[in-house]
Amino acid sequence: MKSFTGKVALVTGASRGIGAATARAFGAAGASVVLVSRSADALAAVAADIERAGGAALTVPADLASAEAAEGMVAAALDRFGRLDVAVNSAAAHGSRPTPLASIDVDEWDRTIAVSLRGVFLSLRAEIAAMVAGGGGAIVNVASTTGFEAVAGLAPYVAAKHALIGLTKTAALDHAADGVRVNALAPGPTHTESLERAGEAARSRVAASLPVHRLGTPDEVAAAALWLCGDQAAFVTGTTLVVDGGLLAGQPPFGSGW
Ligand SMILES: NC(=O)c1ccc[n+]([C@@H]2O[C@H](COP(=O)([O-])OP(=O)(O)OC[C@H]3O[C@@H](n4cnc5c(N)ncnc54)[C@H](OP(=O)(O)O)[C@@H]3O)[C@@H](O)[C@H]2O)c1
């Protein structure tokens, strides 16, 4: 039997990249999958992949910047599949381009925080309520290595990812006794659309800055999310698993690269 057979897994940000890979991986592991993001067509394409592979999928197009969206996605999951066992909150907004803090537009700050932090809080609230009612569950919030180490010019994103790690710990403490585990993932540079758009030269530079000399893949991050949500991680809650090719482990010797 597949390890998530009979379970219902909800994934936000499932239209592309890490979220899409995670949704496909849960489907392949036997879960019924609820896919959430704003892009109905892209979600439908990922859901079709899951169904072609013999799985069950439900798409819920929603903007997680809106206060009602999180309640709506969980209600849709319960309505279609009757329960919620697992959630991976991967949706995030990044802001348009790196900008020094003193020049950051307030609207840009608000947009990034609305999805990448407030949206995860709202998602957690709705997901945990459903899981408590169902006897327990497991949640992964997709943070980032920028939740530990800042990147210049990305104040709203970095602030959101740092906060997400604290939010994860509090949620884990508040609901451990309810049987709900909450952990975070901190991916390093992963080959998704934004790095695809950045071009080969930029990708090579980023890869060369990592001890392993390559980018991560969405499937590698998805595998870590599945482990954190599975029975083998039953004693793991309130932690952040770093999946970064060694980025946060340290620096190259002074004056040299990797
Ligand atoms: N790729 C990396 O190198 C990397 C590294 C560290 C951490 N991460 C984190 O990993 C996660 C996934 O990143 P990614 O690179 O795979 O994808 P991404 O390109 O950052 O896509 C983000 C996802 O969030 C969804 N989204 C954005 N705004 C939304 C909103 N208002 N409401 C609902 N959904 C929304 C997007 O779908 P729609 O546009 O369809 O709404 C998309 O599915 C993010 O949390 C990111 O911060 C990524």
PDBQT file of the ligand as one rigid body, heavy atoms in Angstrom, charges set to zero:
ROOT
HETATM    1  N1  LIG A 301      12.340  28.290  -5.854  1.00  0.00    +0.000 N 
HETATM    2  C1  LIG A 301      13.219  28.564  -4.906  1.00  0.00    +0.000 C 
HETATM    3  O1  LIG A 301      14.433  28.688  -5.143  1.00  0.00    +0.000 OA
HETATM    4  C2  LIG A 301      12.758  28.689  -3.473  1.00  0.00    +0.000 A 
HETATM    5  C3  LIG A 301      13.725  28.769  -2.471  1.00  0.00    +0.000 A 
HETATM    6  C4  LIG A 301      13.309  28.886  -1.156  1.00  0.00    +0.000 A 
HETATM    7  C5  LIG A 301      11.961  28.915  -0.855  1.00  0.00    +0.000 A 
HETATM    8  N2  LIG A 301      11.040  28.833  -1.846  1.00  0.00    +0.000 N 
HETATM    9  C6  LIG A 301       9.636  28.865  -1.462  1.00  0.00    +0.000 C 
HETATM   10  O2  LIG A 301       9.004  27.731  -1.996  1.00  0.00    +0.000 OA
HETATM   11  C7  LIG A 301       7.637  28.035  -2.285  1.00  0.00    +0.000 C 
HETATM   12  C8  LIG A 301       7.347  27.708  -3.734  1.00  0.00    +0.000 C 
HETATM   13  O3  LIG A 301       8.233  28.444  -4.550  1.00  0.00    +0.000 OA
HETATM   14  P1  LIG A 301       8.342  28.136  -6.114  1.00  0.00    +0.000 P 
HETATM   15  O4  LIG A 301       9.583  28.791  -6.567  1.00  0.00    +0.000 OA
HETATM   16  O5  LIG A 301       8.103  26.708  -6.356  1.00  0.00    +0.000 OA
HETATM   17  O6  LIG A 301       7.069  28.824  -6.710  1.00  0.00    +0.000 OA
HETATM   18  P2  LIG A 301       6.735  30.351  -6.979  1.00  0.00    +0.000 P 
HETATM   19  O7  LIG A 301       7.040  30.667  -8.372  1.00  0.00    +0.000 OA
HETATM   20  O8  LIG A 301       7.278  31.204  -5.917  1.00  0.00    +0.000 OA
HETATM   21  O9  LIG A 301       5.165  30.225  -6.891  1.00  0.00    +0.000 OA
HETATM   22  C9  LIG A 301       4.483  30.480  -5.749  1.00  0.00    +0.000 C 
HETATM   23  C10 LIG A 301       3.164  29.741  -5.768  1.00  0.00    +0.000 C 
HETATM   24  O10 LIG A 301       2.310  30.503  -4.935  1.00  0.00    +0.000 OA
HETATM   25  C11 LIG A 301       1.107  30.762  -5.629  1.00  0.00    +0.000 C 
HETATM   26  N3  LIG A 301       0.607  32.072  -5.223  1.00  0.00    +0.000 N 
HETATM   27  C12 LIG A 301       1.238  33.270  -5.313  1.00  0.00    +0.000 A 
HETATM   28  N4  LIG A 301       0.430  34.246  -4.861  1.00  0.00    +0.000 NA
HETATM   29  C13 LIG A 301      -0.727  33.646  -4.474  1.00  0.00    +0.000 A 
HETATM   30  C14 LIG A 301      -1.944  34.115  -3.936  1.00  0.00    +0.000 A 
HETATM   31  N5  LIG A 301      -2.166  35.424  -3.713  1.00  0.00    +0.000 N 
HETATM   32  N6  LIG A 301      -2.929  33.228  -3.651  1.00  0.00    +0.000 NA
HETATM   33  C15 LIG A 301      -2.736  31.911  -3.889  1.00  0.00    +0.000 A 
HETATM   34  N7  LIG A 301      -1.606  31.396  -4.399  1.00  0.00    +0.000 NA
HETATM   35  C16 LIG A 301      -0.617  32.265  -4.687  1.00  0.00    +0.000 A 
HETATM   36  C17 LIG A 301       1.492  30.739  -7.102  1.00  0.00    +0.000 C 
HETATM   37  O11 LIG A 301       0.391  30.374  -7.902  1.00  0.00    +0.000 OA
HETATM   38  P3  LIG A 301      -0.557  31.385  -8.702  1.00  0.00    +0.000 P 
HETATM   39  O12 LIG A 301       0.311  32.376  -9.404  1.00  0.00    +0.000 OA
HETATM   40  O13 LIG A 301      -1.296  30.449  -9.601  1.00  0.00    +0.000 OA
HETATM   41  O14 LIG A 301      -1.469  32.008  -7.675  1.00  0.00    +0.000 OA
HETATM   42  C18 LIG A 301       2.512  29.615  -7.124  1.00  0.00    +0.000 C 
HETATM   43  O15 LIG A 301       1.856  28.367  -7.216  1.00  0.00    +0.000 OA
HETATM   44  C19 LIG A 301       7.437  29.508  -1.940  1.00  0.00    +0.000 C 
HETATM   45  O16 LIG A 301       6.943  29.593  -0.619  1.00  0.00    +0.000 OA
HETATM   46  C20 LIG A 301       8.859  30.050  -2.005  1.00  0.00    +0.000 C 
HETATM   47  O17 LIG A 301       9.012  31.200  -1.197  1.00  0.00    +0.000 OA
HETATM   48  C21 LIG A 301      11.407  28.716  -3.141  1.00  0.00    +0.000 A 
ENDROOT
TORSDOF 0
